[in-house]
Amino acid sequence: EVQLVESGGGLVQAGGSLRLSCAASGFTFDHYAIGWFRQAPGKEREGVSCISSSDDFNTYYAYSAKGRFTASSDNAKNTVYLQMNSLKPVDTAVYYCAAVYPWYGSHCSFAPAGYDYWGQGTQVTVSS
């Protein structure tokens, strides 16, 4: 059974940083794509970043995240991270990681419908 568990959310002041973790289990950590998504109250879920093992672990970012967020993976730990710096109040949301496995494609997707497995989410709140 594939499971994704996010952690690392919390309350931070504007300008601060958080590192989210997404620990994956139930599949071998190869040929996968993992995306980070967020959903603020009353808004649709939006893609923030994604990383794919079959794309040489290239990372992709939504415009809102470029230059501030960094995704990375530690295959030895079956974990993907999202380092978030220079946080803003508009970044406040529940953050989810999601996986598609197996994945042999290139550019991973920001479309939620493209992912098969989802974590439970972790709350990120940025105060002004």
N, CA, C and O atoms as a printed pandas DataFrame, in Angstrom:
     atom_number atom_name residue_name chain_id  residue_number  x_coord  y_coord  z_coord
0              1         N          GLU        A               1    0.836   -1.185    0.000
1              2        CA          GLU        A               1    0.000    0.000    0.000
2              3         C          GLU        A               1    0.879    1.246    0.000
3              4         O          GLU        A               1    1.750    1.411    0.855
4              5         N          VAL        A               2    0.637    2.106   -0.963
5              6        CA          VAL        A               2    1.404    3.351   -1.049
6              7         C          VAL        A               2    0.903    4.333    0.003
7              8         O          VAL        A               2   -0.299    4.565    0.133
8              9         N          GLN        A               3    1.828    4.894    0.739
9             10        CA          GLN        A               3    1.478    5.912    1.732
10            11         C          GLN        A               3    2.432    7.081    1.617
11            12         O          GLN        A               3    3.629    6.904    1.391
12            13         N          LEU        A               4    1.896    8.270    1.775
13            14        CA          LEU        A               4    2.680    9.490    1.800
14            15         C          LEU        A               4    2.339   10.230    3.084
15            16         O          LEU        A               4    1.167   10.434    3.402
16            17         N          VAL        A               5    3.355   10.623    3.805
17            18        CA          VAL        A               5    3.136   11.319    5.066
18            19         C          VAL        A               5    3.921   12.625    5.046
19            20         O          VAL        A               5    5.150   12.630    4.977
20            21         N          GLU        A               6    3.187   13.727    5.107
21            22        CA          GLU        A               6    3.840   15.036    5.145
22            23         C          GLU        A               6    4.105   15.450    6.583
23            24         O          GLU        A               6    3.392   15.052    7.504
24            25         N          SER        A               7    5.123   16.239    6.752
25            26        CA          SER        A               7    5.415   16.839    8.052
26            27         C          SER        A               7    6.184   18.124    7.819
27            28         O          SER        A               7    6.656   18.396    6.715
28            29         N          GLY        A               8    6.303   18.913    8.885
29            30        CA          GLY        A               8    7.106   20.118    8.803
30            31         C          GLY        A               8    6.326   21.417    8.726
31            32         O          GLY        A               8    6.915   22.497    8.742
32            33         N          GLY        A               9    5.015   21.321    8.645
33            34        CA          GLY        A               9    4.228   22.540    8.611
34            35         C          GLY        A               9    4.225   23.238    9.952
35            36         O          GLY        A               9    4.741   22.707   10.936
36            37         N          GLY        A              10    3.650   24.419    9.995
37            38        CA          GLY        A              10    3.580   25.151   11.247
38            39         C          GLY        A              10    3.268   26.604   11.017
39            40         O          GLY        A              10    2.868   27.015    9.928
40            41         N          LEU        A              11    3.460   27.373   12.066
41            42        CA          LEU        A              11    3.224   28.821   12.040
42            43         C          LEU        A              11    4.564   29.537   11.971
43            44         O          LEU        A              11    5.471   29.266   12.759
44            45         N          VAL        A              12    4.674   30.441   11.029
45            46        CA          VAL        A              12    5.924   31.175   10.855
46            47         C          VAL        A              12    5.594   32.610   10.486
47            48         O          VAL        A              12    4.556   32.882    9.881
48            49         N          GLN        A              13    6.468   33.517   10.846
49            50        CA          GLN        A              13    6.267   34.914   10.469
50            51         C          GLN        A              13    6.676   35.136    9.018
51            52         O          GLN        A              13    7.477   34.385    8.461
52            53         N          ALA        A              14    6.126   36.151    8.434
53            54        CA          ALA        A              14    6.490   36.508    7.068
54            55         C          ALA        A              14    7.996   36.707    6.975
55            56         O          ALA        A              14    8.610   37.337    7.837
56            57         N          GLY        A              15    8.575   36.161    5.919
57            58        CA          GLY        A              15   10.015   36.205    5.732
58            59         C          GLY        A              15   10.741   34.992    6.273
59            60         O          GLY        A              15   11.927   34.796    6.006
60            61         N          GLY        A              16   10.026   34.179    7.035
61            62        CA          GLY        A              16   10.628   32.998    7.622
62            63         C          GLY        A              16   10.684   31.824    6.673
63            64         O          GLY        A              16   10.332   31.936    5.498
64            65         N          SER        A              17   11.131   30.692    7.198
65            66        CA          SER        A              17   11.324   29.495    6.379
66            67         C          SER        A              17   10.723   28.268    7.061
67            68         O          SER        A              17   10.614   28.206    8.286
68            69         N          LEU        A              18   10.347   27.319    6.256
69            70        CA          LEU        A              18    9.919   26.007    6.721
70            71         C          LEU        A              18   10.419   24.973    5.728
71            72         O          LEU        A              18   10.588   25.266    4.544
72            73         N          ARG        A              19   10.654   23.772    6.213
73            74        CA          ARG        A              19   10.982   22.666    5.310
74            75         C          ARG        A              19    9.952   21.575    5.514
75            76         O          ARG        A              19    9.821   21.011    6.600
76            77         N          LEU        A              20    9.233   21.294    4.462
77            78        CA          LEU        A              20    8.260   20.215    4.486
78            79         C          LEU        A              20    8.917   18.916    4.035
79            80         O          LEU        A              20    9.796   18.914    3.173
80            81         N          SER        A              21    8.480   17.823    4.627
81            82        CA          SER        A              21    8.959   16.503    4.237
82            83         C          SER        A              21    7.787   15.661    3.769
83            84         O          SER        A              21    6.666   15.803    4.257
84            85         N          CYS        A              22    8.057   14.797    2.831
85            86        CA          CYS        A              22    7.061   13.850    2.330
86            87         C          CYS        A              22    7.721   12.478    2.339
87            88         O          CYS        A              22    8.519   12.155    1.459
88            89         N          ALA        A              23    7.382   11.684    3.334
89            90        CA          ALA        A              23    7.947   10.341    3.453
90            91         C          ALA        A              23    7.047    9.351    2.739
91            92         O          ALA        A              23    5.856    9.246    3.029
92            93         N          ALA        A              24    7.638    8.628    1.801
93            94        CA          ALA        A              24    6.870    7.696    0.980
94            95         C          ALA        A              24    7.167    6.257    1.366
95            96         O          ALA        A              24    8.297    5.915    1.714
96            97         N          SER        A              25    6.160    5.435    1.303
97            98        CA          SER        A              25    6.341    4.005    1.538
98            99         C          SER        A              25    5.382    3.239    0.639
99           100         O          SER        A              25    4.402    3.782    0.129
100          101         N          GLY        A              26    5.697    1.955    0.462
101          102        CA          GLY        A              26    4.820    1.112   -0.336
102          103         C          GLY        A              26    5.209    1.007   -1.794
103          104         O          GLY        A              26    4.551    0.304   -2.560
104          105         N          PHE        A              27    6.276    1.700   -2.193
105          106        CA          PHE        A              27    6.778    1.531   -3.544
106          107         C          PHE        A              27    8.279    1.796   -3.540
107          108         O          PHE        A              27    8.805    2.535   -2.708
108          109         N          THR        A              28    8.941    1.170   -4.497
109          110        CA          THR        A              28   10.368    1.406   -4.600
110          111         C          THR        A              28   10.586    2.813   -5.129
111          112         O          THR        A              28    9.881    3.271   -6.027
112          113         N          PHE        A              29   11.562    3.482   -4.563
113          114        CA          PHE        A              29   11.722    4.913   -4.838
114          115         C          PHE        A              29   12.515    5.120   -6.119
115          116         O          PHE        A              29   13.589    5.721   -6.126
116          117         N          ASP        A              30   11.954    4.609   -7.190
117          118        CA          ASP        A              30   12.506    4.888   -8.496
118          119         C          ASP        A              30   11.329    5.013   -9.456
119          120         O          ASP        A              30   10.232    4.536   -9.167
120          121         N          HIS        A              31   11.553    5.638  -10.568
121          122        CA          HIS        A              31   10.505    5.835  -11.577
122          123         C          HIS        A              31    9.243    6.418  -10.963
123          124         O          HIS        A              31    8.155    5.858  -11.095
124          125         N          TYR        A              32    9.404    7.536  -10.300
125          126        CA          TYR        A              32    8.266    8.185   -9.672
126          127         C          TYR        A              32    8.263    9.671  -10.038
127          128         O          TYR        A              32    9.266   10.221  -10.492
128          129         N          ALA        A              33    7.151   10.278   -9.835
129          130        CA          ALA        A              33    7.029   11.733   -9.836
130          131         C          ALA        A              33    6.289   12.123   -8.567
131          132         O          ALA        A              33    5.279   11.517   -8.209
132          133         N          ILE        A              34    6.796   13.125   -7.906
133          134        CA          ILE        A              34    6.132   13.633   -6.702
134          135         C          ILE        A              34    5.897   15.127   -6.871
135          136         O          ILE        A              34    6.797   15.884   -7.234
136          137         N          GLY        A              35    4.691   15.515   -6.603
137          138        CA          GLY        A              35    4.328   16.915   -6.680
138          139         C          GLY        A              35    3.962   17.466   -5.319
139          140         O          GLY        A              35    3.478   16.750   -4.442
140          141         N          TRP        A              36    4.202   18.734   -5.167
141          142        CA          TRP        A              36    3.752   19.471   -3.987
142          143         C          TRP        A              36    2.601   20.373   -4.418
143          144         O          TRP        A              36    2.687   21.082   -5.421
144          145         N          PHE        A              37    1.540   20.332   -3.651
145          146        CA          PHE        A              37    0.359   21.126   -3.927
146          147         C          PHE        A              37   -0.040   21.874   -2.668
147          148         O          PHE        A              37    0.379   21.527   -1.564
148          149         N          ARG        A              38   -0.850   22.898   -2.845
149          150        CA          ARG        A              38   -1.386   23.586   -1.685
150          151         C          ARG        A              38   -2.822   24.016   -1.971
151          152         O          ARG        A              38   -3.230   24.224   -3.114
152          153         N          GLN        A              39   -3.555   24.137   -0.886
153          154        CA          GLN        A              39   -4.943   24.563   -1.013
154          155         C          GLN        A              39   -5.275   25.503    0.134
155          156         O          GLN        A              39   -5.247   25.125    1.306
156          157         N          ALA        A              40   -5.586   26.718   -0.231
157          158        CA          ALA        A              40   -6.010   27.714    0.741
158          159         C          ALA        A              40   -7.528   27.663    0.861
159          160         O          ALA        A              40   -8.204   27.205   -0.060
160          161         N          PRO        A              41   -8.072   28.125    1.977
161          162        CA          PRO        A              41   -9.526   28.100    2.159
162          163         C          PRO        A              41  -10.247   28.810    1.023
163          164         O          PRO        A              41   -9.911   29.941    0.671
164          165         N          GLY        A              42  -11.227   28.146    0.462
165          166        CA          GLY        A              42  -12.026   28.743   -0.598
166          167         C          GLY        A              42  -11.367   28.772   -1.960
167          168         O          GLY        A              42  -11.921   29.330   -2.907
168          169         N          LYS        A              43  -10.193   28.178   -2.068
169          170        CA          LYS        A              43   -9.478   28.192   -3.349
170          171         C          LYS        A              43   -9.243   26.771   -3.836
171          172         O          LYS        A              43   -9.316   25.811   -3.069
172          173         N          GLU        A              44   -8.964   26.661   -5.113
173          174        CA          GLU        A              44   -8.674   25.354   -5.686
174          175         C          GLU        A              44   -7.260   24.913   -5.313
175          176         O          GLU        A              44   -6.381   25.722   -5.014
176          177         N          ARG        A              45   -7.089   23.623   -5.345
177          178        CA          ARG        A              45   -5.754   23.078   -5.091
178          179         C          ARG        A              45   -4.842   23.449   -6.259
179          180         O          ARG        A              45   -5.223   23.302   -7.420
180          181         N          GLU        A              46   -3.660   23.920   -5.952
181          182        CA          GLU        A              46   -2.740   24.351   -7.002
182          183         C          GLU        A              46   -1.384   23.678   -6.837
183          184         O          GLU        A              46   -0.926   23.425   -5.723
184          185         N          GLY        A              47   -0.764   23.401   -7.957
185          186        CA          GLY        A              47    0.559   22.820   -7.931
186          187         C          GLY        A              47    1.606   23.867   -7.593
187          188         O          GLY        A              47    1.537   25.005   -8.058
188          189         N          VAL        A              48    2.563   23.477   -6.787
189          190        CA          VAL        A              48    3.629   24.370   -6.347
190          191         C          VAL        A              48    4.967   23.955   -6.944
191          192         O          VAL        A              48    5.732   24.791   -7.425
192          193         N          SER        A              49    5.239   22.647   -6.907
193          194        CA          SER        A              49    6.515   22.147   -7.391
194          195         C          SER        A              49    6.368   20.666   -7.685
195          196         O          SER        A              49    5.464   20.007   -7.171
196          197         N          CYS        A              50    7.258   20.149   -8.512
197          198        CA          CYS        A              50    7.281   18.702   -8.722
198          199         C          CYS        A              50    8.689   18.272   -9.071
199          200         O          CYS        A              50    9.520   19.063   -9.519
200          201         N          ILE        A              51    8.929   16.981   -8.848
201          202        CA          ILE        A              51   10.236   16.392   -9.114
202          203         C          ILE        A              51   10.006   14.983   -9.594
203          204         O          ILE        A              51    9.100   14.294   -9.125
204          205         N          SER        A              52   10.836   14.554  -10.537
205          206        CA          SER        A              52   10.667   13.229  -11.114
206          207         C          SER        A              52   11.999   12.522  -11.216
207          208         O          SER        A              52   12.994   13.098  -11.655
208          209         N          SER        A              53   12.008   11.254  -10.802
209          210        CA          SER        A              53   13.247   10.488  -10.882
210          211         C          SER        A              53   13.611   10.175  -12.325
211          212         O          SER        A              53   14.794   10.067  -12.645
212          213         N          SER        A              54   12.633   10.027  -13.196
213          214        CA          SER        A              54   12.911    9.682  -14.586
214          215         C          SER        A              54   13.286   10.903  -15.409
215          216         O          SER        A              54   13.550   10.788  -16.605
216          217         N          ASP        A              55   13.310   12.050  -14.789
217          218        CA          ASP        A              55   13.698   13.287  -15.461
218          219         C          ASP        A              55   14.959   13.829  -14.810
219          220         O          ASP        A              55   15.155   15.040  -14.711
220          221         N          ASP        A              56   15.816   12.906  -14.367
221          222        CA          ASP        A              56   17.080   13.273  -13.717
222          223         C          ASP        A              56   16.860   14.188  -12.512
223          224         O          ASP        A              56   17.693   15.038  -12.195
224          225         N          PHE        A              57   15.746   13.998  -11.866
225          226        CA          PHE        A              57   15.416   14.759  -10.654
226          227         C          PHE        A              57   15.372   16.260  -10.909
227          228         O          PHE        A              57   15.614   17.067  -10.011
228          229         N          ASN        A              58   15.059   16.616  -12.144
229          230        CA          ASN        A              58   14.813   18.032  -12.399
230          231         C          ASN        A              58   13.605   18.483  -11.581
231          232         O          ASN        A              58   12.661   17.722  -11.367
232          233         N          THR        A              59   13.654   19.699  -11.144
233          234        CA          THR        A              59   12.551   20.240  -10.356
234          235         C          THR        A              59   11.880   21.369  -11.120
235          236         O          THR        A              59   12.523   22.092  -11.881
236          237         N          TYR        A              60   10.600   21.505  -10.910
237          238        CA          TYR        A              60    9.813   22.515  -11.598
238          239         C          TYR        A              60    8.977   23.248  -10.559
239          240         O          TYR        A              60    8.550   22.680   -9.553
240          241         N          TYR        A              61    8.761   24.505  -10.831
241          242        CA          TYR        A              61    8.093   25.350   -9.857
242          243         C          TYR        A              61    7.025   26.205  -10.508
243          244         O          TYR        A              61    7.160   26.671  -11.639
244          245         N          ALA        A              62    5.953   26.393   -9.743
245          246        CA          ALA        A              62    4.974   27.372  -10.163
246          247         C          ALA        A              62    5.584   28.768  -10.040
247          248         O          ALA        A              62    6.545   28.976   -9.299
248          249         N          TYR        A              63    5.018   29.708  -10.769
249          250        CA          TYR        A              63    5.563   31.066  -10.746
250          251         C          TYR        A              63    5.622   31.609   -9.321
251          252         O          TYR        A              63    6.569   32.304   -8.955
252          253         N          SER        A              64    4.619   31.294   -8.530
253          254        CA          SER        A              64    4.546   31.816   -7.159
254          255         C          SER        A              64    5.656   31.273   -6.267
255          256         O          SER        A              64    5.963   31.856   -5.227
256          257         N          ALA        A              65    6.252   30.163   -6.672
257          258        CA          ALA        A              65    7.256   29.501   -5.837
258          259         C          ALA        A              65    8.683   29.713   -6.328
259          260         O          ALA        A              65    9.635   29.482   -5.582
260          261         N          LYS        A              66    8.838   30.141   -7.553
261          262        CA          LYS        A              66   10.185   30.271   -8.128
262          263         C          LYS        A              66   11.034   31.245   -7.347
263          264         O          LYS        A              66   10.598   32.342   -6.997
264          265         N          GLY        A              67   12.253   30.822   -7.082
265          266        CA          GLY        A              67   13.192   31.674   -6.369
266          267         C          GLY        A              67   13.046   31.627   -4.865
267          268         O          GLY        A              67   13.903   32.139   -4.145
268          269         N          ARG        A              68   11.971   31.020   -4.374
269          270        CA          ARG        A              68   11.759   30.943   -2.920
270          271         C          ARG        A              68   11.679   29.507   -2.421
271          272         O          ARG        A              68   12.105   29.217   -1.303
272          273         N          PHE        A              69   11.146   28.619   -3.223
273          274        CA          PHE        A              69   10.970   27.217   -2.819
274          275         C          PHE        A              69   11.962   26.338   -3.562
275          276         O          PHE        A              69   12.303   26.595   -4.716
276          277         N          THR        A              70   12.417   25.299   -2.878
277          278        CA          THR        A              70   13.329   24.338   -3.494
278          279         C          THR        A              70   12.897   22.928   -3.129
279          280         O          THR        A              70   12.799   22.578   -1.953
280          281         N          ALA        A              71   12.642   22.128   -4.149
281          282        CA          ALA        A              71   12.304   20.726   -3.925
282          283         C          ALA        A              71   13.551   19.876   -4.087
283          284         O          ALA        A              71   14.432   20.181   -4.891
284          285         N          SER        A              72   13.606   18.799   -3.305
285          286        CA          SER        A              72   14.740   17.881   -3.401
286          287         C          SER        A              72   14.282   16.502   -2.954
287          288         O          SER        A              72   13.213   16.347   -2.362
288          289         N          SER        A              73   15.104   15.508   -3.245
289          290        CA          SER        A              73   14.747   14.148   -2.845
290          291         C          SER        A              73   15.940   13.460   -2.211
291          292         O          SER        A              73   17.090   13.730   -2.560
292          293         N          ASP        A              74   15.657   12.581   -1.288
293          294        CA          ASP        A              74   16.657   11.731   -0.677
294          295         C          ASP        A              74   16.169   10.302   -0.875
295          296         O          ASP        A              74   15.357    9.796   -0.101
296          297         N          ASN        A              75   16.671    9.668   -1.913
297          298        CA          ASN        A              75   16.185    8.335   -2.250
298          299         C          ASN        A              75   16.508    7.312   -1.179
299          300         O          ASN        A              75   15.772    6.341   -1.004
300          301         N          ALA        A              76   17.599    7.519   -0.464
301          302        CA          ALA        A              76   17.951    6.580    0.602
302          303         C          ALA        A              76   16.909    6.593    1.713
303          304         O          ALA        A              76   16.728    5.603    2.422
304          305         N          LYS        A              77   16.231    7.723    1.853
305          306        CA          LYS        A              77   15.220    7.849    2.901
306          307         C          LYS        A              77   13.799    7.811    2.342
307          308         O          LYS        A              77   12.832    7.973    3.087
308          309         N          ASN        A              78   13.675    7.597    1.042
309          310        CA          ASN        A              78   12.342    7.614    0.408
310          311         C          ASN        A              78   11.569    8.871    0.780
311          312         O          ASN        A              78   10.382    8.815    1.102
312          313         N          THR        A              79   12.249    9.989    0.731
313          314        CA          THR        A              79   11.656   11.239    1.196
314          315         C          THR        A              79   11.932   12.357    0.202
315          316         O          THR        A              79   13.028   12.471   -0.347
316          317         N          VAL        A              80   10.929   13.163   -0.011
317          318        CA          VAL        A              80   11.048   14.366   -0.826
318          319         C          VAL        A              80   10.809   15.560    0.083
319          320         O          VAL        A              80    9.973   15.513    0.986
320          321         N          TYR        A              81   11.548   16.623   -0.165
321          322        CA          TYR        A              81   11.473   17.802    0.675
322          323         C          TYR        A              81   11.025   19.017   -0.141
323          324         O          TYR        A              81   11.188   19.071   -1.360
324          325         N          LEU        A              82   10.461   19.974    0.568
325          326        CA          LEU        A              82   10.170   21.272   -0.023
326          327         C          LEU        A              82   10.667   22.329    0.958
327          328         O          LEU        A              82   10.053   22.580    1.995
328          329         N          GLN        A              83   11.779   22.931    0.609
329          330        CA          GLN        A              83   12.320   24.020    1.411
330          331         C          GLN        A              83   11.638   25.308    0.970
331          332         O          GLN        A              83   11.673   25.664   -0.208
332          333         N          MET        A              84   11.024   25.996    1.907
333          334        CA          MET        A              84   10.287   27.215    1.586
334          335         C          MET        A              84   10.912   28.379    2.336
335          336         O          MET        A              84   10.923   28.404    3.567
336          337         N          ASN        A              85   11.422   29.323    1.601
337          338        CA          ASN        A              85   12.057   30.508    2.175
338          339         C          ASN        A              85   11.264   31.756    1.813
339          340         O          ASN        A              85   10.415   31.735    0.921
340          341         N          SER        A              86   11.551   32.827    2.512
341          342        CA          SER        A              86   10.890   34.115    2.250
342          343         C          SER        A              86    9.380   33.948    2.179
343          344         O          SER        A              86    8.729   34.432    1.253
344          345         N          LEU        A              87    8.847   33.269    3.152
345          346        CA          LEU        A              87    7.417   32.980    3.131
346          347         C          LEU        A              87    6.584   34.242    3.285
347          348         O          LEU        A              87    6.970   35.196    3.960
348          349         N          LYS        A              88    5.433   34.213    2.638
349          350        CA          LYS        A              88    4.515   35.344    2.643
350          351         C          LYS        A              88    3.155   34.878    3.174
351          352         O          LYS        A              88    2.837   33.690    3.123
352          353         N          PRO        A              89    2.365   35.811    3.676
353          354        CA          PRO        A              89    1.031   35.406    4.138
354          355         C          PRO        A              89    0.203   34.695    3.063
355          356         O          PRO        A              89   -0.624   33.844    3.391
356          357         N          VAL        A              90    0.411   35.028    1.800
357          358        CA          VAL        A              90   -0.349   34.361    0.729
358          359         C          VAL        A              90    0.057   32.908    0.552
359          360         O          VAL        A              90   -0.616   32.160   -0.156
360          361         N          ASP        A              91    1.145   32.502    1.184
361          362        CA          ASP        A              91    1.558   31.095    1.125
362          363         C          ASP        A              91    0.780   30.234    2.125
363          364         O          ASP        A              91    0.916   29.011    2.127
364          365         N          THR        A              92   -0.017   30.858    2.956
365          366        CA          THR        A              92   -0.798   30.124    3.944
366          367         C          THR        A              92   -1.761   29.167    3.246
367          368         O          THR        A              92   -2.564   29.578    2.408
368          369         N          ALA        A              93   -1.671   27.892    3.600
369          370        CA          ALA        A              93   -2.486   26.860    2.958
370          371         C          ALA        A              93   -2.187   25.519    3.612
371          372         O          ALA        A              93   -1.257   25.395    4.409
372          373         N          VAL        A              94   -2.977   24.530    3.268
373          374        CA          VAL        A              94   -2.625   23.146    3.567
374          375         C          VAL        A              94   -1.780   22.644    2.391
375          376         O          VAL        A              94   -2.179   22.743    1.231
376          377         N          TYR        A              95   -0.635   22.117    2.715
377          378        CA          TYR        A              95    0.289   21.630    1.694
378          379         C          TYR        A              95    0.223   20.107    1.640
379          380         O          TYR        A              95    0.246   19.426    2.665
380          381         N          TYR        A              96    0.141   19.602    0.427
381          382        CA          TYR        A              96    0.053   18.168    0.187
382          383         C          TYR        A              96    1.193   17.724   -0.716
383          384         O          TYR        A              96    1.624   18.464   -1.601
384          385         N          CYS        A              97    1.671   16.520   -0.486
385          386        CA          CYS        A              97    2.494   15.887   -1.495
386          387         C          CYS        A              97    1.663   14.776   -2.146
387          388         O          CYS        A              97    0.776   14.192   -1.522
388          389         N          ALA        A              98    1.967   14.509   -3.380
389          390        CA          ALA        A              98    1.248   13.504   -4.143
390          391         C          ALA        A              98    2.232   12.786   -5.045
391          392         O          ALA        A              98    3.240   13.356   -5.463
392          393         N          ALA        A              99    1.931   11.528   -5.342
393          394        CA          ALA        A              99    2.856   10.724   -6.133
394          395         C          ALA        A              99    2.139   10.037   -7.280
395          396         O          ALA        A              99    0.963    9.685   -7.186
396          397         N          VAL        A             100    2.855    9.864   -8.329
397          398        CA          VAL        A             100    2.411    8.970   -9.392
398          399         C          VAL        A             100    3.524    7.948   -9.577
399          400         O          VAL        A             100    4.696    8.287   -9.741
400          401         N          TYR        A             101    3.116    6.695   -9.543
401          402        CA          TYR        A             101    4.084    5.604   -9.616
402          403         C          TYR        A             101    3.456    4.417  -10.301
403          404         O          TYR        A             101    2.334    4.054   -9.948
404          405         N          PRO        A             102    4.100    3.798  -11.245
405          406        CA          PRO        A             102    5.392    4.216  -11.791
406          407         C          PRO        A             102    5.223    5.381  -12.758
407          408         O          PRO        A             102    4.151    5.605  -13.319
408          409         N          TRP        A             103    6.305    6.102  -12.929
409          410        CA          TRP        A             103    6.293    7.275  -13.821
410          411         C          TRP        A             103    7.551    7.232  -14.673
411          412         O          TRP        A             103    8.664    7.248  -14.147
412          413         N          TYR        A             104    7.381    7.178  -15.956
413          414        CA          TYR        A             104    8.512    7.116  -16.875
414          415         C          TYR        A             104    8.579    8.353  -17.755
415          416         O          TYR        A             104    9.351    8.400  -18.713
416          417         N          GLY        A             105    7.782    9.339  -17.435
417          418        CA          GLY        A             105    7.731   10.519  -18.279
418          419         C          GLY        A             105    8.872   11.475  -18.008
419          420         O          GLY        A             105    9.789   11.175  -17.245
420          421         N          SER        A             106    8.801   12.613  -18.635
421          422        CA          SER        A             106    9.815   13.643  -18.441
422          423         C          SER        A             106    9.254   14.708  -17.499
423          424         O          SER        A             106    9.223   14.503  -16.286
424          425         N          HIS        A             107    8.823   15.812  -18.031
425          426        CA          HIS        A             107    8.353   16.929  -17.217
426          427         C          HIS        A             107    7.151   16.495  -16.380
427          428         O          HIS        A             107    6.105   16.133  -16.919
428          429         N          CYS        A             108    7.313   16.536  -15.058
429          430        CA          CYS        A             108    6.200   16.177  -14.181
430          431         C          CYS        A             108    5.126   17.267  -14.240
431          432         O          CYS        A             108    5.354   18.373  -14.729
432          433         N          SER        A             109    3.966   16.917  -13.730
433          434        CA          SER        A             109    2.782   17.746  -13.931
434          435         C          SER        A             109    2.392   18.524  -12.678
435          436         O          SER        A             109    2.679   18.107  -11.556
436          437         N          PHE        A             110    1.734   19.660  -12.890
437          438        CA          PHE        A             110    1.150   20.427  -11.808
438          439         C          PHE        A             110   -0.356   20.192  -11.696
439          440         O          PHE        A             110   -1.041   20.847  -10.911
440          441         N          ALA        A             111   -0.855   19.257  -12.485
441          442        CA          ALA        A             111   -2.284   18.981  -12.447
442          443         C          ALA        A             111   -2.598   17.943  -11.385
443          444         O          ALA        A             111   -2.080   16.828  -11.459
444          445         N          PRO        A             112   -3.420   18.264  -10.408
445          446        CA          PRO        A             112   -3.741   17.283   -9.361
446          447         C          PRO        A             112   -4.285   15.964   -9.912
447          448         O          PRO        A             112   -4.039   14.905   -9.335
448          449         N          ALA        A             113   -5.005   16.019  -10.998
449          450        CA          ALA        A             113   -5.594   14.799  -11.548
450          451         C          ALA        A             113   -4.540   13.830  -12.070
451          452         O          ALA        A             113   -4.834   12.662  -12.326
452          453         N          GLY        A             114   -3.330   14.311  -12.225
453          454        CA          GLY        A             114   -2.274   13.450  -12.729
454          455         C          GLY        A             114   -1.609   12.588  -11.675
455          456         O          GLY        A             114   -0.704   11.815  -11.988
456          457         N          TYR        A             115   -2.038   12.706  -10.452
457          458        CA          TYR        A             115   -1.403   11.993   -9.347
458          459         C          TYR        A             115   -2.356   10.983   -8.735
459          460         O          TYR        A             115   -3.556   11.224   -8.605
460          461         N          ASP        A             116   -1.786    9.844   -8.365
461          462        CA          ASP        A             116   -2.587    8.727   -7.889
462          463         C          ASP        A             116   -2.677    8.656   -6.370
463          464         O          ASP        A             116   -3.676    8.193   -5.820
464          465         N          TYR        A             117   -1.657    9.104   -5.716
465          466        CA          TYR        A             117   -1.571    8.929   -4.262
466          467         C          TYR        A             117   -1.328   10.279   -3.603
467          468         O          TYR        A             117   -0.577   11.112   -4.112
468          469         N          TRP        A             118   -1.977   10.478   -2.462
469          470        CA          TRP        A             118   -1.917   11.753   -1.761
470          471         C          TRP        A             118   -1.654   11.555   -0.282
471          472         O          TRP        A             118   -2.108   10.589    0.331
472          473         N          GLY        A             119   -0.904   12.499    0.275
473          474        CA          GLY        A             119   -0.742   12.535    1.714
474          475         C          GLY        A             119   -1.912   13.232    2.376
475          476         O          GLY        A             119   -2.848   13.676    1.711
476          477         N          GLN        A             120   -1.850   13.322    3.675
477          478        CA          GLN        A             120   -2.963   13.891    4.443
478          479         C          GLN        A             120   -2.901   15.409    4.523
479          480         O          GLN        A             120   -3.880   16.058    4.893
480          481         N          GLY        A             121   -1.757   15.970    4.177
481          482        CA          GLY        A             121   -1.601   17.419    4.210
482          483         C          GLY        A             121   -1.013   17.919    5.516
483          484         O          GLY        A             121   -1.159   17.296    6.567
484          485         N          THR        A             122   -0.349   19.053    5.422
485          486        CA          THR        A             122    0.214   19.702    6.597
486          487         C          THR        A             122   -0.062   21.205    6.481
487          488         O          THR        A             122    0.120   21.797    5.418
488          489         N          GLN        A             123   -0.495   21.799    7.565
489          490        CA          GLN        A             123   -0.883   23.201    7.555
490          491         C          GLN        A             123    0.339   24.104    7.646
491          492         O          GLN        A             123    1.213   23.913    8.491
492          493         N          VAL        A             124    0.379   25.079    6.769
493          494        CA          VAL        A             124    1.391   26.137    6.815
494          495         C          VAL        A             124    0.651   27.456    6.992
495          496         O          VAL        A             124   -0.219   27.806    6.195
496          497         N          THR        A             125    1.004   28.173    8.034
497          498        CA          THR        A             125    0.389   29.469    8.300
498          499         C          THR        A             125    1.488   30.511    8.424
499          500         O          THR        A             125    2.405   30.375    9.234
500          501         N          VAL        A             126    1.384   31.539    7.619
501          502        CA          VAL        A             126    2.385   32.605    7.611
502          503         C          VAL        A             126    1.710   33.873    8.111
503          504         O          VAL        A             126    0.761   34.363    7.498
504          505         N          SER        A             127    2.195   34.394    9.211
505          506        CA          SER        A             127    1.609   35.598    9.789
506          507         C          SER        A             127    2.339   36.837    9.291
507          508         O          SER        A             127    3.531   36.799    8.986
508          509         N          SER        A             128    1.599   37.927    9.218
509          510        CA          SER        A             128    2.205   39.174    8.720
510          511         C          SER        A             128    2.828   39.982    9.844
511          512         O          SER        A             128    3.379   41.055    9.602
